[in-house]
Amino acid sequence: MKVDPVPLAGLAALAAATPLVAVAVLAATGPLDGYLAHIARTRLGDYLLTSAIVSLTAAILSGLIGVTTAWLVARCEFAGRSTLQWALALPLAVPAYVAAYAWLDLSQAAGPVAAMLRDAGFDGVAAALPAIRGPFGAGLIFAVTLYPYIYLLAREAFSGQSADTYDAARTLGHGPVSAFLKAALPMARPAIAAGMALVVMESLADYGAVSHLGAPTLTVGIVRAWAGAGALADAARLAIVLAAIALLLFSLERAQRRRARSSAGSGRRKPPRRIRLAGWAAAGAMAVCLFPLLAGLVLPMARMVWLAFEAELARGLFAAFRHSAILASLSGLFAAALGLGTAYAVRNRSRLARISARVASLGYAAPGAVAAVGVIAVLSFIQTGLDSLWGGRFPVLLTGTVLALLFAYLSRFAAAAIGPCESALERVTPALDGAARTLGEGPLGVLRRVHWPLVSGGAITAGLIVFVEVLKELPATMILRPFNFDTLAVVAHNFAADERLGQAGAPSVLLVLTALVPMIYVARKIVKESAIEELG
Amino acid sequence: MIKRMLCLGVLSAVALSACGQSGEERVVNVYTARHYSSDDFVYANFTEATGIEVNVISAGGDLLIERVRADGDRSPADVIVTVDAARLYRAEQAGLFAPTDFSQLAGTLPANMMDPQGHWIAFAGRARVIAYSTERVDPSELSGYEDLADPRWEGRLCMRSSDNAYNQSLLASIIAHRGEDFAESWATGVANNLARPPSGGDTDQITAIAAGECDAALVNHYYYARLARSENPDDQAVATAVDLFFPGDSEFGTHVNVSGAGIAANAPHPAEAREFIAYMLSDDAQQAFAELTNEFPVTGFDGYDNALVRDYVSIRQDSINLGELGEHTETAQRIFDRSGWP
């Protein structure tokens, strides 16, 4: 019996590609009225420079944070490690725009910290306080909210690595840092690269945080072309540029992955032994792990809770919570299935599948608002087809249904699901399949008893990432949802857009808590599984 | 076979669709760019008064326009509401509004607040005015928008990004009154006077003035009014440190933008849509806008409990037809692009 996952990969690609195709059609057929030439003369350079600063700052800082913390919890032993190893994943639950609102509010001259300093008579210090804004501020916000992508994948990689290479490096006279850099890090490179690609992609496509912090990236330019100048076709053309950058990034990541695979060893795997830290080293490790948690989760949320207590409570929060939970769980499940299917199809060396997976990755690259316009165009096209097949008005209008929303989410986040699944599947070497078959397992038995234990972590991570992404997603949710269907993100956005940060506090906090509950569960489950693996 | 499959599809889509439209009850489907929680209160009162249920989708004006356009003659939208005159103009240009005779509703409405062809009608206003530090700025040195480009303001202004629709509409009105060349030198002059690169919303500019980062900013009046009428001592301290200047008698008067509505070209419930828009102009709704969101009612200010906003409303407003601003918005943005106002 042969399980064929290629159709799943095709489905993922179709879902992800069609909105972009619609955008491309828009770009190709729309009128040329000189806006592009105008923008190239005026602001395009700034957009590109800002995009570069934001995404590089985000990539470098999140890489440092993600890799360091992953190494510490995977290979060192210190007080608080077992809690930190799942808690470190949690800032992913905080939408970048919420962190941006909270941090700008906390750090600006009119904020509470500066006010406290002025009250205490330190006017000079208050004036010198750096406000978190502009391109570097935005990069910092993305680093502290998105580093878990890298952390999760790198931790998987580090704790799955055999200790032999690292030990060998140590025996050959390398210190712990050098052995880490020479032996452990290169082997974890595909995972780190996959995580970084997600971080860069997401910070490039973000609109809410960068526009609030005053860091006009290309995405701001795209939305401005469309919303301000009404040049939808030119906005689509700029979006194609962004998608091309994404394609480039993903192919770089691919190349990394291939090189890492060819250099990965095989054979007997010795479970890694953790280095026991004590005294200052242990305190330092704990501080390093606590910093991103404080910056990405605790401080911004504490500010939102504080503000929420000062404001009156919004109504309809429970309904919004229910809607958010339904949408996020459904999309998480679908995305995990699609991600796993695609990853398998790619592993089976199907050419079609490989192309599909790359295409599916593109959905992630378009800014949310542009992707939403693409989805609307596709739905309208399908609707016309349905209406003519039906011979009249098809009884359901697709826009404004939950199905439309699921389509939009899958198209946007398929890449977030495929990456972790592929990463996990790489641990299943073809030799493992062969061994299990030799020992008398059938194909399904191999899948269940060998693959599933190894890839379930990746699949769950994939579903979780999509769950959280969908909770945070705004433009597609706003424009495709059914009537009277508020989600937590929508309610939080509406208050924030009305500059009632206090009232935005309660829905934001509820959103983060909603994301935290399954995340804590899953993060702990992943950690427990790898602990059992190590014992066995 | 195809038909049966489609039926199955319909069933599952209906089952998955959370929007259960049932029965013969009267409904109106409102696509709105307004996102104020007080609107729920207005809708509830409308339902109580008329028996018409209100279904709402709220999103940015441009997304709403795209959705209505894509849904075409299948669009369930009855009423389209935007919070910016330029978006009303854009929706009209896209053919999304059915021309309607609003003359019965117009009443005391100023003539510039509705489309001459009846595509849309305004129901609440927001003035874009100068917020200034009561400590560092003498109100007598303020004369209007145009003065903010003067070099004596160098390093003293906080402004929101030029992405902001309200900044674009203000510049559009300057183009309409003074021409493109003047508008461009104005935008460049203001950009040169910025104390810091733009970030945050209008309230952030007001609090920045209070914190001493800058001396003046352009903001919508209701953000200041909210702080001034707040019971929170921090808000009150900000409101004391900052005041608003309305360029009433100078230049072209105070720039006022609007929330406005039109009936969708393919509205399934046009009668209900008319009733809804009529209600937005009713005394009840106008009172809610004046008292809950500190907006300008458009039909007068009799008996509403908001002394601050009452004073603001009485100041001379720009009388340009709001539709005309829409014609200049694209030019306004190109000028901003060239001016270096981020």
Boltz contact constraints between the chains, C-beta under 6 A:
constraints:
  - contact:
      token1: [A, 38]
      token2: [B, 334]
      max_distance: 6.0
  - contact:
      token1: [A, 42]
      token2: [B, 337]
      max_distance: 6.0
  - contact:
      token1: [A, 42]
      token2: [B, 338]
      max_distance: 6.0
  - contact:
      token1: [A, 43]
      token2: [B, 337]
      max_distance: 6.0
  - contact:
      token1: [A, 109]
      token2: [B, 211]
      max_distance: 6.0
  - contact:
      token1: [A, 109]
      token2: [B, 213]
      max_distance: 6.0
  - contact:
      token1: [A, 110]
      token2: [B, 207]
      max_distance: 6.0
  - contact:
      token1: [A, 110]
      token2: [B, 208]
      max_distance: 6.0
  - contact:
      token1: [A, 110]
      token2: [B, 211]
      max_distance: 6.0
  - contact:
      token1: [A, 133]
      token2: [B, 199]
      max_distance: 6.0
  - contact:
      token1: [A, 213]
      token2: [B, 199]
      max_distance: 6.0
  - contact:
      token1: [A, 214]
      token2: [B, 197]
      max_distance: 6.0
  - contact:
      token1: [A, 214]
      token2: [B, 198]
      max_distance: 6.0
  - contact:
      token1: [A, 214]
      token2: [B, 199]
      max_distance: 6.0
  - contact:
      token1: [A, 224]
      token2: [B, 163]
      max_distance: 6.0
  - contact:
      token1: [A, 227]
      token2: [B, 62]
      max_distance: 6.0
  - contact:
      token1: [A, 228]
      token2: [B, 333]
      max_distance: 6.0
  - contact:
      token1: [A, 229]
      token2: [B, 330]
      max_distance: 6.0
  - contact:
      token1: [A, 229]
      token2: [B, 333]
      max_distance: 6.0
  - contact:
      token1: [A, 230]
      token2: [B, 90]
      max_distance: 6.0
  - contact:
      token1: [A, 373]
      token2: [B, 66]
      max_distance: 6.0
  - contact:
      token1: [A, 376]
      token2: [B, 66]
      max_distance: 6.0
  - contact:
      token1: [A, 376]
      token2: [B, 67]
      max_distance: 6.0
  - contact:
      token1: [A, 376]
      token2: [B, 70]
      max_distance: 6.0
  - contact:
      token1: [A, 380]
      token2: [B, 70]
      max_distance: 6.0
  - contact:
      token1: [A, 395]
      token2: [B, 10]
      max_distance: 6.0
  - contact:
      token1: [A, 396]
      token2: [B, 10]
      max_distance: 6.0
  - contact:
      token1: [A, 396]
      token2: [B, 13]
      max_distance: 6.0
  - contact:
      token1: [A, 397]
      token2: [B, 74]
      max_distance: 6.0
  - contact:
      token1: [A, 399]
      token2: [B, 71]
      max_distance: 6.0
  - contact:
      token1: [A, 401]
      token2: [B, 13]
      max_distance: 6.0
  - contact:
      token1: [A, 401]
      token2: [B, 17]
      max_distance: 6.0
  - contact:
      token1: [A, 402]
      token2: [B, 16]
      max_distance: 6.0
  - contact:
      token1: [A, 402]
      token2: [B, 17]
      max_distance: 6.0
  - contact:
      token1: [A, 402]
      token2: [B, 18]
      max_distance: 6.0
  - contact:
      token1: [A, 403]
      token2: [B, 13]
      max_distance: 6.0
  - contact:
      token1: [A, 403]
      token2: [B, 16]
      max_distance: 6.0
  - contact:
      token1: [A, 478]
      token2: [B, 59]
      max_distance: 6.0
  - contact:
      token1: [A, 479]
      token2: [B, 59]
      max_distance: 6.0
  - contact:
      token1: [A, 479]
      token2: [B, 63]
      max_distance: 6.0
  - contact:
      token1: [A, 479]
      token2: [B, 67]
      max_distance: 6.0
  - contact:
      token1: [A, 482]
      token2: [B, 18]
      max_distance: 6.0
  - contact:
      token1: [A, 482]
      token2: [B, 19]
      max_distance: 6.0
  - contact:
      token1: [A, 483]
      token2: [B, 19]
      max_distance: 6.0
  - contact:
      token1: [A, 483]
      token2: [B, 55]
      max_distance: 6.0
  - contact:
      token1: [A, 483]
      token2: [B, 57]
      max_distance: 6.0
  - contact:
      token1: [A, 484]
      token2: [B, 55]
      max_distance: 6.0
  - contact:
      token1: [A, 484]
      token2: [B, 56]
      max_distance: 6.0
  - contact:
      token1: [A, 485]
      token2: [B, 18]
      max_distance: 6.0
  - contact:
      token1: [A, 494]
      token2: [B, 35]
      max_distance: 6.0
  - contact:
      token1: [A, 497]
      token2: [B, 35]
      max_distance: 6.0
  - contact:
      token1: [A, 498]
      token2: [B, 35]
      max_distance: 6.0
  - contact:
      token1: [A, 498]
      token2: [B, 36]
      max_distance: 6.0
  - contact:
      token1: [A, 499]
      token2: [B, 201]
      max_distance: 6.0
  - contact:
      token1: [A, 499]
      token2: [B, 203]
      max_distance: 6.0
